[in-house]
Amino acid sequence: MPDPRGHALVTGASSGIGIAIAREYARRGVPLVLTARRAERLQALAAELRAQVEVHVIPADLADPAAPRALADAIAARGLPVRILVNNAGYGVPGRYLKNDWSTHAAFLQVMVGAVSELTWRLLPAIRDSGDGRILNVASFAALVPSADGQTLYAPAKAFMVRFSESLALENADAGVHATALCPGFTHSEFHDVTGTRAMMSKLPEWMWLDADDVARAGIDGVERGEVVVVPGAVYKLLRFATKHLPDRFILRRMAKNSSRIRSTE
């Protein structure tokens, strides 16, 4: 039966982990609000999922500083109670810091930090009022280890999402709200096609790759249990344990040696 308590808003729902999360919530009977830049993809996903749940589509480009407020206003105008917020929208900017102009970096920070912060702030009152609200921030395993060469702002932005989730979890526990940072490693999706690193990433061994559906289930199960940081996959759990007990200097040397295998460093 559909969940009558409120909708799940999923940002970046047009591809990858975002689609997988939307499908998993639909399977669990949670009505959805889907947003991303590509309206046609959202409509196709909505048509698929409406056999299971109520689905609303509100396209938005979160690189626009006005988008978070406009999205929150559109949700309110439709009278849609949001109980679950999934901050999933994101991408990478390949290459070293000075390769790209500042406007490219500014748009990236707006999507990855500014929009996440503002959208959460605007929807948090309703999430708290629901009595069992959920905030799922899709971060990355990159947030939990020293940064690699290339895509200079990616790991710091994802690390922000981890710390942001920790604070939200503490501040809103009194209202029954769970906040979780989902930190997957390499996941089969369009992410590396968008960043132009597909050929490079295809050289990585298969055991390093996660399935987007498995990542989505791990994140949703984790936020329901009240876990603040979720690392999907046994391999990445082991890597996290190892990196927490190894000196940063050692890990940085390994990053320097292997960055060119996983990041564009030109």
C-alpha positions in Angstrom: 0.0 0.0 0.0 1.3 3.5 -0.7 2.8 5.3 2.2 0.3 8.0 3.4 2.8 9.9 5.6 4.4 12.0 2.9 6.5 12.1 -0.3 10.1 11.4 -1.0 11.8 14.2 -3.0 14.7 12.8 -5.0 17.1 15.2 -6.7 19.1 14.1 -9.7 16.5 11.5 -10.4 17.1 11.2 -14.1 20.0 8.8 -14.0 22.3 6.5 -12.0 21.8 6.2 -8.2 19.0 8.7 -8.3 16.9 6.5 -10.6 17.7 3.5 -8.4 16.7 5.3 -5.2 13.4 6.4 -6.8 12.6 2.9 -7.9 13.4 1.5 -4.5 11.1 4.0 -2.8 8.4 3.2 -5.3 8.8 -0.5 -4.6 8.3 0.3 -0.9 5.1 2.3 -1.6 6.5 5.8 -1.0 5.0 8.5 -3.2 7.6 10.5 -5.1 8.6 14.0 -6.2 11.3 13.7 -8.9 13.5 16.6 -10.0 16.5 16.9 -12.4 17.4 19.0 -15.4 16.3 16.5 -18.0 12.5 16.6 -18.0 12.0 14.0 -20.6 13.9 11.4 -18.6 12.0 12.3 -15.5 8.7 11.9 -17.3 9.8 8.5 -18.6 10.7 7.3 -15.1 7.4 8.7 -13.7 5.4 6.8 -16.3 7.2 3.6 -15.2 6.7 4.2 -11.5 3.1 5.4 -11.5 1.9 1.8 -11.7 3.2 1.6 -8.1 2.9 5.0 -6.5 1.9 8.6 -7.0 4.7 10.5 -8.8 5.1 14.2 -9.4 7.7 15.7 -11.8 9.2 19.1 -11.2 12.2 19.8 -13.4 14.9 22.1 -12.0 18.5 23.0 -12.7 20.1 23.2 -9.2 23.1 25.0 -10.7 20.8 28.0 -10.7 21.0 29.7 -7.3 17.2 30.5 -7.6 16.3 26.8 -8.2 16.1 25.5 -4.6 13.6 28.2 -3.5 11.6 27.8 -6.8 11.5 24.0 -6.3 10.4 24.3 -2.6 7.7 26.8 -3.7 6.5 24.5 -6.5 6.2 21.6 -4.0 4.3 23.8 -1.6 2.0 25.1 -4.3 1.0 21.6 -5.2 0.3 20.8 -1.6 2.8 17.9 -1.5 4.1 17.0 2.0 7.7 16.0 1.9 8.8 13.5 4.6 11.9 12.3 2.9 14.6 14.3 1.2 17.2 12.6 -1.0 20.0 15.0 -2.0 21.5 13.0 -4.8 22.1 15.5 -7.6 25.8 15.8 -8.4 28.6 15.4 -11.0 32.3 15.7 -11.3 34.5 18.3 -13.0 37.5 16.4 -14.5 41.0 17.7 -14.4 43.1 19.8 -12.1 41.8 23.0 -10.4 43.2 25.5 -12.9 42.1 23.6 -16.0 38.6 25.0 -15.6 37.3 28.6 -15.3 35.8 29.8 -12.1 32.2 29.8 -13.4 32.5 26.0 -13.9 33.6 25.5 -10.3 31.0 28.0 -9.0 28.2 26.0 -10.7 29.6 22.8 -9.3 29.7 24.2 -5.7 26.1 25.5 -6.1 24.8 22.0 -7.0 26.9 20.1 -4.5 26.9 22.4 -1.5 24.7 25.4 -2.0 21.6 23.6 -3.3 21.9 20.8 -0.8 22.1 23.3 2.1 19.3 25.5 1.0 16.9 22.8 -0.1 17.4 21.0 3.2 16.8 24.3 5.1 13.6 25.0 3.2 12.1 21.5 3.6 13.4 20.7 7.1 10.3 22.2 8.9 8.0 19.8 7.0 10.4 16.9 7.5 10.5 17.5 11.3 6.7 18.0 11.5 6.2 14.5 9.9 7.4 12.9 13.1 9.6 10.3 11.2 11.4 12.3 8.5 14.4 11.1 6.6 17.3 13.0 4.9 19.5 10.9 2.7 22.6 12.7 1.4 24.3 10.8 -1.4 28.0 11.5 -0.7 30.9 9.2 -1.8 33.6 7.0 -0.5 35.9 9.8 -1.7 34.7 11.8 1.3 36.2 9.3 3.7 39.8 9.1 2.4 42.5 11.6 1.4 41.7 13.3 -1.9 43.2 12.2 -5.2 44.8 14.3 -7.9 42.1 15.7 -10.2 38.4 16.7 -9.7 39.8 18.9 -7.0 36.5 20.0 -5.4 34.7 16.6 -5.6 36.0 15.0 -2.4 35.7 18.2 -0.3 32.1 18.7 -1.5 31.2 15.1 -0.6 33.0 15.4 2.8 30.8 18.4 3.5 27.8 16.2 2.9 29.1 13.7 5.5 29.6 16.4 8.2 26.3 18.0 7.2 24.5 14.7 7.8 26.2 14.2 11.1 25.0 17.6 12.4 21.5 17.2 11.0 21.2 13.8 12.7 22.1 15.3 16.1 20.0 18.4 15.7 16.9 16.7 14.6 16.8 13.5 16.5 14.3 15.1 18.9 11.8 15.2 16.1 12.3 11.6 15.0 14.4 12.6 11.9 17.2 10.4 10.7 19.9 11.9 8.5 22.4 9.7 6.7 25.4 10.2 4.4 25.5 7.4 1.8 29.1 6.9 0.7 29.4 4.5 -2.2 32.6 3.6 -4.1 32.7 3.2 -7.8 29.2 2.5 -9.0 27.9 1.5 -12.4 26.1 4.6 -13.7 26.4 7.4 -16.2 28.6 9.4 -13.9 31.9 8.5 -15.7 30.3 9.1 -19.1 29.4 12.6 -18.1 32.9 13.3 -16.9 34.5 11.8 -19.9 36.4 9.2 -17.9 34.6 6.0 -19.0 37.6 4.5 -20.9 39.9 5.2 -17.9 37.4 3.7 -15.4 36.9 0.6 -17.5 40.4 -0.4 -16.6 39.5 -0.9 -12.9 38.8 -4.5 -11.8 35.2 -5.6 -11.5 35.5 -6.3 -7.8 35.8 -2.5 -7.2 32.4 -1.8 -8.8 29.0 -1.6 -7.1 25.5 -2.0 -8.5 23.3 1.1 -8.3 20.3 -0.9 -7.1 22.4 -2.4 -4.2 23.6 1.1 -3.3 20.1 2.5 -3.2 18.8 -0.3 -1.0 21.8 0.1 1.4 21.2 3.8 1.7 17.5 3.5 2.3 17.9 0.7 4.8 20.6 2.7 6.5 18.6 5.8 6.9 15.6 3.8 8.2 17.9 2.2 10.9 19.3 5.7 11.8 22.8 5.0 10.6 24.6 8.3 10.1 27.2 7.1 7.6 26.5 4.1 5.3 29.3 2.5 3.2 27.9 -0.1 0.8 29.8 -3.2 -0.1 32.1 -5.4 1.8 35.2 -4.3 -0.1 34.6 -0.6 0.7 33.8 -1.4 4.4 37.2 -3.1 4.5 38.9 -0.2 2.8 37.4 2.3 5.2 38.6 0.3 8.1 42.1 0.1 6.6 42.3 3.8 5.8 41.2 4.8 9.3 44.2 2.8 10.7 46.8 3.8 8.2 48.8 7.1 8.2 47.5 9.7 5.9 51.0 10.1 4.5 51.0 6.5 3.3 47.6 6.8 1.7 48.5 10.1 0.0 51.6 8.4 -1.6 49.3 5.7 -2.9 46.9 8.3 -4.2 49.8 10.1 -6.0 50.8 6.8 -7.6 47.4 5.8 -8.7 45.4 9.0 -9.3 46.0 8.9 -13.1 44.2 5.6 -13.2 40.9 6.9 -11.7 41.0 10.7 -12.3 41.8 13.0 -15.2 44.8 14.8 -14.0 45.5 16.9 -17.1 
